[in-house]
Amino acid sequence: MSTAPRRTPRSRRRIAWLAFVGVGLLAVVALAIRFVPVLGPTGTAWGYCDDLTHARYADLYQAHFAPELRTQISQAHFIAAEQLADHQAGPVANCDASPLNIALVRGGAQAKVTEQRVHFAAVVTTLQLGGGDWLIIAFPDPAIAPFGTAQRFCDALAAGDYATAYGIFAPTITAQLTQDRYVGLEHFADQTNGKVTACDIAQLTLDLPNHAATVHAQVTRQNGPPGGADVAITLAQGDAGAWTISTLPTA
């Protein structure tokens, strides 16, 4: 009658060690499968948070915005939009990005970061990332695009370029007011109160459910009040995503 060989304590330790190593390797492989693909998007999210909390808006724009996104707003207008947000809600004090909040979708990625401004509750912002360099391909703050539209209108007023200003109007305005008529009205205002010397955006309020926004700008004319006049600029987002001025501003 034969008996099975008895395992020595040393052999049992060896088997346990091999089992431990095997489990560890499986864990490492599982972590690699989960985290290696999101290292690039995570790096972009970390860089975005670092630039945002240190108010390095020019660096954020240049390093993390995709070229096609930069064509939609100038660096100067983006910086002005962030500075207005700082003025209204306080600067970003904390911004948290984690690999656990990265999702790979349709050849791109979504990175959820938590932003906390000094005078505002924490909000979760979703960064839409794409391309080989994992750049931001959509505005992280929904206020940036309408701000850019309002700022372009302000710049056109200050330059006396009323044709460009008219080009920002929605069809609800242009259907009732021709470009020549609008330019004539602005020239009449120039003769009466002097030309526009400054147009500074002081406040922006979003109405996301209705795809609308209201901007208040201080418009100063040569012969007008020293502090300028408050002008409300109402904007609407069209089906294609573009923002236009939906009611005629008067200054």
C-alpha positions as CSV (number, residue, x, y, z in Angstrom):
1,M,0.0,0.0,0.0
2,S,1.5,3.3,-1.1
3,T,1.0,6.6,0.6
4,A,1.1,10.2,-1.0
5,P,4.3,12.0,-0.2
6,R,3.9,14.5,2.7
7,R,4.6,18.1,1.9
8,T,7.2,19.7,4.1
9,P,6.7,23.1,5.7
10,R,9.2,24.5,3.2
11,S,7.2,23.2,0.2
12,R,4.0,24.5,1.6
13,R,5.6,28.0,2.1
14,R,6.8,27.8,-1.5
15,I,3.3,27.0,-2.9
16,A,1.8,29.8,-0.8
17,W,4.5,32.2,-2.0
18,L,3.9,31.3,-5.6
19,A,0.1,31.7,-5.2
20,F,0.7,35.1,-3.6
21,V,2.9,36.2,-6.5
22,G,0.4,34.9,-9.0
23,V,-2.4,36.9,-7.4
24,G,-0.1,40.0,-7.2
25,L,0.7,39.7,-10.9
26,L,-3.0,39.4,-11.8
27,A,-3.7,42.5,-9.7
28,V,-0.9,44.4,-11.5
29,V,-2.2,43.4,-14.9
30,A,-5.7,44.5,-13.9
31,L,-4.5,47.8,-12.7
32,A,-2.4,48.3,-15.9
33,I,-5.4,47.5,-18.1
34,R,-7.5,50.1,-16.1
35,F,-5.0,52.9,-15.6
36,V,-2.4,52.9,-18.4
37,P,-4.9,54.0,-21.1
38,V,-6.0,56.9,-19.0
39,L,-2.6,58.2,-18.1
40,G,-2.6,60.7,-21.0
41,P,-6.1,62.1,-20.2
42,T,-5.2,62.2,-16.5
43,G,-2.1,64.3,-17.2
44,T,-4.2,66.8,-19.1
45,A,-6.8,67.0,-16.3
46,W,-4.0,67.5,-13.7
47,G,-2.4,70.2,-15.9
48,Y,-5.8,71.9,-16.3
49,C,-6.4,72.0,-12.6
50,D,-2.9,73.2,-11.8
51,D,-3.1,76.1,-14.3
52,L,-6.7,77.0,-13.1
53,T,-5.9,77.1,-9.4
54,H,-2.8,79.3,-10.1
55,A,-4.7,81.6,-12.6
56,R,-2.3,80.7,-15.4
57,Y,-5.0,81.3,-18.0
58,A,-2.6,81.9,-20.9
59,D,-0.8,78.7,-20.2
60,L,-4.1,76.8,-19.9
61,Y,-5.2,78.1,-23.2
62,Q,-2.0,77.4,-25.0
63,A,-1.1,74.0,-23.5
64,H,-4.5,72.4,-23.1
65,F,-6.9,73.8,-25.7
66,A,-7.0,72.0,-29.1
67,P,-6.3,74.3,-32.1
68,E,-9.9,74.1,-33.3
69,L,-11.1,75.3,-30.0
70,R,-8.7,78.2,-30.0
71,T,-10.2,79.3,-33.3
72,Q,-13.5,79.9,-31.5
73,I,-12.1,82.4,-28.9
74,S,-8.9,84.4,-28.7
75,Q,-6.5,84.0,-25.8
76,A,-7.3,87.6,-24.7
77,H,-11.0,86.9,-24.6
78,F,-10.5,83.6,-22.8
79,I,-8.4,85.3,-20.1
80,A,-11.0,88.0,-19.8
81,A,-13.8,85.4,-19.4
82,E,-11.9,83.6,-16.6
83,Q,-11.1,86.9,-14.9
84,L,-14.8,87.8,-14.9
85,A,-15.6,84.5,-13.3
86,D,-12.9,85.2,-10.7
87,H,-14.6,88.6,-10.0
88,Q,-18.1,87.2,-9.8
89,A,-17.5,83.9,-7.9
90,G,-14.0,84.2,-6.6
91,P,-10.9,82.5,-8.0
92,V,-10.6,78.7,-8.1
93,A,-9.2,77.6,-4.7
94,N,-9.3,73.8,-5.3
95,C,-9.5,71.6,-8.4
96,D,-9.3,67.8,-8.0
97,A,-8.7,65.4,-10.9
98,S,-8.4,61.6,-10.4
99,P,-7.7,58.7,-12.8
100,L,-10.8,57.1,-11.3
101,N,-12.9,59.8,-12.9
102,I,-11.6,59.3,-16.5
103,A,-13.7,57.5,-19.1
104,L,-12.6,56.5,-22.6
105,V,-15.4,57.2,-25.1
106,R,-15.6,57.0,-28.9
107,G,-11.9,57.5,-29.5
108,G,-11.7,60.3,-26.9
109,A,-12.0,60.7,-23.2
110,Q,-14.0,62.5,-20.6
111,A,-12.3,63.7,-17.4
112,K,-14.5,64.8,-14.5
113,V,-12.8,67.4,-12.3
114,T,-14.2,69.0,-9.2
115,E,-13.7,72.8,-9.1
116,Q,-14.3,75.0,-6.0
117,R,-14.4,78.8,-6.3
118,V,-13.9,80.9,-3.2
119,H,-17.5,82.3,-3.2
120,F,-19.3,79.4,-4.8
121,A,-20.2,75.8,-4.2
122,A,-18.0,73.0,-5.7
123,V,-19.1,72.0,-9.2
124,V,-18.1,69.0,-11.3
125,T,-16.7,70.0,-14.7
126,T,-16.4,67.4,-17.5
127,L,-13.4,67.9,-19.8
128,Q,-13.9,66.6,-23.3
129,L,-10.5,65.4,-24.6
130,G,-9.4,64.2,-27.9
131,G,-6.4,63.7,-30.3
132,G,-3.1,62.1,-29.7
133,D,-2.1,64.7,-27.2
134,W,-5.4,64.5,-25.3
135,L,-6.2,68.2,-25.6
136,I,-9.5,69.8,-24.5
137,I,-11.9,70.0,-27.5
138,A,-14.9,71.7,-25.9
139,F,-15.2,74.6,-23.6
140,P,-15.1,73.4,-20.0
141,D,-17.1,76.4,-18.8
142,P,-20.4,77.0,-20.6
143,A,-20.0,80.8,-20.0
144,I,-16.9,81.1,-22.2
145,A,-18.7,80.9,-25.6
146,P,-21.4,83.6,-24.9
147,F,-18.8,85.8,-23.2
148,G,-16.6,85.6,-26.3
149,T,-19.6,86.6,-28.5
150,A,-20.4,89.6,-26.2
151,Q,-16.7,90.6,-26.1
152,R,-16.5,90.6,-29.9
153,F,-19.5,92.9,-30.0
154,C,-17.9,95.2,-27.4
155,D,-14.6,95.2,-29.4
156,A,-16.5,96.1,-32.6
157,L,-18.3,99.0,-30.8
158,A,-15.1,100.4,-29.4
159,A,-13.5,100.2,-32.9
160,G,-16.5,101.8,-34.6
161,D,-16.8,98.7,-36.7
162,Y,-20.6,98.6,-36.8
163,A,-20.8,96.2,-39.7
164,T,-19.0,93.6,-37.7
165,A,-21.2,94.3,-34.7
166,Y,-24.3,93.8,-36.9
167,G,-22.9,90.4,-38.1
168,I,-23.3,89.1,-34.5
169,F,-27.0,89.8,-34.4
170,A,-29.5,86.9,-34.5
171,P,-32.0,86.7,-37.4
172,T,-34.7,88.0,-35.1
173,I,-33.0,91.3,-35.3
174,T,-31.6,91.3,-38.9
175,A,-35.1,90.4,-40.2
176,Q,-36.4,93.7,-39.0
177,L,-33.3,96.0,-39.2
178,T,-30.9,96.2,-42.1
179,Q,-27.2,96.7,-41.7
180,D,-27.3,100.1,-43.3
181,R,-30.0,101.2,-40.9
182,Y,-28.1,99.9,-37.9
183,V,-24.9,101.5,-38.9
184,G,-26.8,104.8,-39.5
185,L,-28.2,104.6,-35.9
186,E,-24.7,104.1,-34.5
187,H,-23.3,107.0,-36.5
188,F,-26.1,109.2,-35.2
189,A,-25.2,108.1,-31.6
190,D,-21.6,109.0,-32.3
191,Q,-22.5,112.5,-33.5
192,T,-24.8,113.0,-30.5
193,N,-22.9,111.5,-27.6
194,G,-19.4,110.9,-29.1
195,K,-17.8,107.7,-30.2
196,V,-17.5,104.7,-27.9
197,T,-14.2,104.8,-26.0
198,A,-14.7,101.7,-23.9
199,C,-17.0,98.7,-23.6
200,D,-16.2,96.6,-20.5
201,I,-18.2,93.5,-19.6
202,A,-19.1,93.6,-15.9
203,Q,-21.4,90.6,-15.4
204,L,-22.6,87.5,-17.2
205,T,-25.6,85.4,-16.2
206,L,-26.3,82.0,-17.8
207,D,-29.7,80.5,-18.4
208,L,-28.6,77.1,-19.6
209,P,-32.1,75.4,-19.7
210,N,-33.2,78.0,-22.2
211,H,-29.8,78.3,-24.0
212,A,-29.6,82.0,-23.2
213,A,-27.3,84.4,-21.4
214,T,-27.4,88.0,-20.3
215,V,-24.3,90.2,-20.3
216,H,-24.1,93.6,-18.7
217,A,-21.5,95.9,-20.2
218,Q,-20.4,99.4,-19.3
219,V,-20.3,101.4,-22.5
220,T,-18.5,104.7,-22.3
221,R,-18.9,107.4,-25.0
222,Q,-16.8,110.6,-25.4
223,N,-19.7,112.9,-24.3
224,G,-21.6,110.5,-22.1
225,P,-21.5,109.9,-18.4
226,P,-17.9,109.4,-17.0
227,G,-18.7,105.9,-15.7
228,G,-20.4,104.8,-18.8
229,A,-23.9,103.5,-19.4
230,D,-25.1,100.0,-18.4
231,V,-26.0,98.1,-21.5
232,A,-27.7,94.7,-21.3
233,I,-26.7,92.3,-24.1
234,T,-29.0,89.3,-24.4
235,L,-27.6,86.3,-26.2
236,A,-29.2,83.0,-27.5
237,Q,-27.6,79.7,-28.6
238,G,-28.7,78.4,-31.9
239,D,-29.3,74.8,-32.9
240,A,-25.7,74.6,-34.3
241,G,-24.3,75.8,-31.0
242,A,-23.3,79.3,-32.0
243,W,-24.2,82.2,-29.8
244,T,-25.7,85.4,-31.2
245,I,-27.2,88.6,-29.8
246,S,-30.9,88.2,-29.7
247,T,-32.2,91.6,-28.7
248,L,-30.9,95.0,-30.0
249,P,-28.5,96.6,-27.5
250,T,-28.6,100.4,-27.3
251,A,-25.9,102.6,-26.0
